[in-house]
Amino acid sequence: MKRIVLAGLLPALLACNQTAPAPTPEAEYTITAENTHNKWSQSIPPVLTVDPGAVIEAFLVEASGGHVTVESTADDIESIGSADPFHALTGPVYVRGAEPGDHLAVTLHEIEVQDWGWSAIFPGFGFLADEFDEPYMKIYRFNPGDTEADFGNGIKIPFRPFPGVMGVAPATDSLLSTIPPRSNGGNMDDKDLVEGTTAYFPVFVEGGLFSLGDPHVAQGDGEVSGTAIEGSLRAVYEINLIKNGRDIPSPQYENDQYYAVTGYGTSIDDAARMATRAMIDYLVFETDLSRTKAYVLASLIADLKIAETVDIPHMLATMRVPKDLVNH
């Protein structure tokens, strides 16, 4: 039985697989919030070049790229929605030695909430866009040491920060929108991509050109209204290179408890089917089961869930399995 899903990655690289939390490694590089872009393309030059194993501190700008402020109200929604850029992504980072067919392994060591956030309804956007056509804006203010957001009405929402967008450059000079998730990653809006997670990205161009952004303070599965608690974050991540790994159709990730795959499509059904096929491939690789038995095993132990429903034209589904049932 194979010990790890992507051949060539040493277990020691995965801090999330340790029985006790490891201290956050010291960052070797810092990328400030001024080093951003908001498209996917191999034509966007890197802001940083590193060797595999580099630890990077990155400051991530809230999703509106500064168009929402702590003074914003619902009256500002129309102008905010037409503003550019949205999804200001910090990067890209070029990883020496990364080539098409390789994988980047990105471990999220630390994610720190900043001092405020926002949620909104933009008319025409959201899973129930035809039912909710009035603009809405909610501003949250955070103090040092806070661990939850005050939604009002006595409701407190625990912080669970994560980057809504992570990905590598696709093999095109076209400037692609950051709104939908794709095979390169992108706007996955998966609330489980938190501290302690290692995410795997297939490489399509030399250097990989990894970026992250769209920082979320908290979000439910689906992100149905179209926004999370959007808020700037500070992230510390480690970026490693995997050679000779198995093919993966879109990003996959793991922590100390489970291994997860992603699937995207223009419907939840299509996204769920893609995720299911990816999980079958993983189980076949990891256990040497036949595809038939892996399909049945997925039905018995895997959890299929909706990650997001609003990133037109694609939706994202994930499927995960407990590692203690698969890895022996």
N, C-alpha and C positions, 0 to 999 in steps of 0.2 A: 504493500500500500504506500502511496506517495504521501510524504509528510506535509508538503505545501502545495498550494494550487498553482503557483507560477514558478517553474523550475529556474534556479539561479538566484533566488532571493534567500539570503541567510536568515534563519529565524531570529538571530540577534538584532536584525534591523527592525524588527517589529516590536516596538515598546509595548504595544497594546496586547501582546501575547504573554507578557510577564504576569506572574501571580500577584505582584504588588506594583502599584503605579511607580514608574520611574520618574525621577525629577526631569523637568523640562530642560532639554539641552540648550546650551547657550547659543544664541543666534550668531552666525558668522557674517550675515548680510542683512541689511534693512532696505526695504522698498517702501518709499513714502506714498501717500495718497495722491501725489502729483503725477506718479508714474502709471497712468491708466490709459486704457483704450476701451472701446465698446463694440467691437466687431470680432468675428473669428476669421482669420486669414493667415496664410503663411507669409504674406507680404508685410505684416506688421513686425518691425524690427524688435529684437529683445532689448529689455532695459537692464538685464543682468545675465551674465554667463557664469555657470558654476560647474564644478565637478560633481559626479554622483555622490550622495551622502551629505550634501550641503544642507545646513539648517538656516532657514530664512525667516526673518520677521517681516510681516507685511501688514500695512494699514489699509483697510478696506473701506471704501466710501459707501454710504447708504445708497439704496437702489436708484434714487432720483438724481444722483450725481450732484447734489447740492441745491436742487431746485425746490425741495421741501426744506423748510426751516422750522424752528420751534415756534414760530409765529404763524405758520400756515393754517388755513381753515378750509372748509369745504368750498368756499368761494374761489379758492385758488386752484381747484382741481383741473379745470379746463386748460389753464395755461401750463400747469405742471405736466399734464398728460401729453401735451404737444411739444414738450421741451426735449432737448438732446444735450448730452447723452443720458440715456438710462443704462443701467448696468455698467457703470465705470469699473472695469476689471483691472486689478493690480497685476502688472506683468507686461509682456511675457518674459518667462525665464527660459533661457537656453541651457540645456544639460549636455555637456560634452560627451560625445560617444553615442548619444541617442540616435537611432536610425529607424526608418520605417520597418515595422515588424517587431520592434522592441516594445517594452512597457515601461511607463513611469509608475513608481510606487510612491504615493504622497501620504505621509503620516502626519496627522493633525495633532500636534503636541499640546498646544495651548490656544484657547480662544477667549478673548477678553472683551466684555461689553463696554461701550463707551458711555456717554452721559445722557443720551436721549434717543427716542425712536418714534416711529409713526406707523399707523395702519390707515388704509383708505379704500373707498370704492370709487373706481373710475367707470362712469357710465359706458356701457358697451363692452366691458371687460369683466371676466369672472365666469364661474361655472353656471350661474343663474343670471347671466347678463340681461336676459329678456324680462326678468322679474324685478331686478333692482336697478333702476335707471336714475336714481338721485345720487349726486355726489356726496361723499362722506369722508371726513378726516378726523383721526384721533391722534393726539400727540401725547407721548409718555416722557416723563423726566425721571432720570435715574441719579441717585446719589452713590458715592463710593461705598462699597460694601453691600449694595442692594443685590438680591438674588431673585427678585420677582418684579413684575410690572403690575401696576394698579390699573385694571381695566374699568373700574367704576362699578357701581351696584354691589359693592362688597366682594368683587371677584378679583383674585390675585393670580397672575399667570407666571409660573416658574420660568426663569431664564433657561434656555437650552440652545445656546448660540451655535450657528454653523454657517458656512458659506453656501448660499443658494446656487451659485455658479462655480464650477471648477471644470477645467478642461484643457485640452491641447489644441494646437492649430490643425485645421483640416488641410488637405493637400489641394488648396485652391488659392488663386490670387484675388478672387472675388471677396468682397467684404460682406460676410454673412451675419444676419441678425443674431443677437444673443438670446432672443426670447425662447425658441424651442430647444429642448434637449436633442442631441444627435449621438452618433457613434463616438464622437470625440469628447463627449460629456456635455458641458454647457449648462443650461439652466435646468438642473435636475430637481431643485427644490425638495430634496430628500432630507427630512428632519433628523435622520439617523446619522448623517455625516458630521458627527460631533467630535470633540476631543477624544483621543484614544483610538480613532478609526484610521485604518490605512486603506486608501482608495487606489485602484489600479486603472491606468488609462492606456489604451493602445496608442502607439506613436505612428503618426502619418507623415511627418516631415523631419528633416534633420534637426536635432536639438530638442524636438518635442514641442517647445514653445508653450509652456504651462502658464496659465493665468487663473486667478480666482477673484470672486467678488460677490455682488448681490447679498451682502451680509444680513442675516436674520437673527434676531434676539430670541424669538420663539415662533413656532408654527405648528399647526395641526396637519395631519396627513391630508393631502388634497389641495391645501391652500385655496379653498373653494371661492373665497371672495376676491381673490386675485393678489392679495398682499399678505405677508406675515407681519410680525412686529419688525419693521425694517429699521435698521440702525447700524451705524458704523462699528466696526470691530477691529481689534488688533489680533492677528493670528501668527503663531509660530509653527512652521511646518518643516518637515524633512523630506527631501526629494531624492529618491534612489532610482537606479536604472536596472532593469531586468532584461537579460539577454536569453534567447532561446526559450521563451515562455510559450504556453499554449495560446492559441488564438482565442480572443474574446471579442464579441461583436459590439460591445459598449462597456462603459466602466463597471467594475465590480469592486466590492469592498468587504472588509472584515474588521472585527474587533475580537476581544477575548472570548466572546460568547457565541458568535455566529458568523457565517459567511453569507454574503448577499450578492445577488446579481440584479441587473437592471434591464428593463425593456421599454422601448418607446414606440409610439404609433399614433395614428390619427384618431384612434378610438381607444377606450380602456381595454376592449377585447384584444385589439392588435398588440397593445403594449404588454398585456398580461400573457399572451401567447409567446411573445418574444422572450419575456423573462422566464417563462416555464421551460422553453427550449434551452436557454442558457443554463438554467439550473440542472437540467438533465445532462448537458455536456459536462458540467462541473462534477456531478455525482459519478458519471462514467469514468472521468479522469481520476477522481480521488479514491474510488472504491473498486474499480475494474468490473463493475456491474455491467450487464447488457443494458442497452437503451430501454428495453421494455421494463426491466426490473428497476432501473433508475426512475422511470416515469411513475411506477407504482410507489416507490419510496418517496418521491417528491410529494405524492398525494397524501402520504402518511405523516411526514415530519416537517414539510416545508410550509412556511407562512407566506402567502401572497397578499400584497397590500398595494393600495394606490399611494403613490408619493405626491403626484400633482396632477391637476385636471385642467389647468388654465393657460399653459404655455403654448399657445397656438402656433403651428398646427399640430403639435405633438403633445401627448400625455405620457406620463412616466409611471410604470409599475415596477415594484421590486419583489423579489422572492428570496427568502433567507432560510437557512437550516442551522440547527444547533451544532456547533463544532464537536461537542462531546459525543454526539451520536454518529458522526461521520469519520472523524480523525482518531485513529487508534495507533 
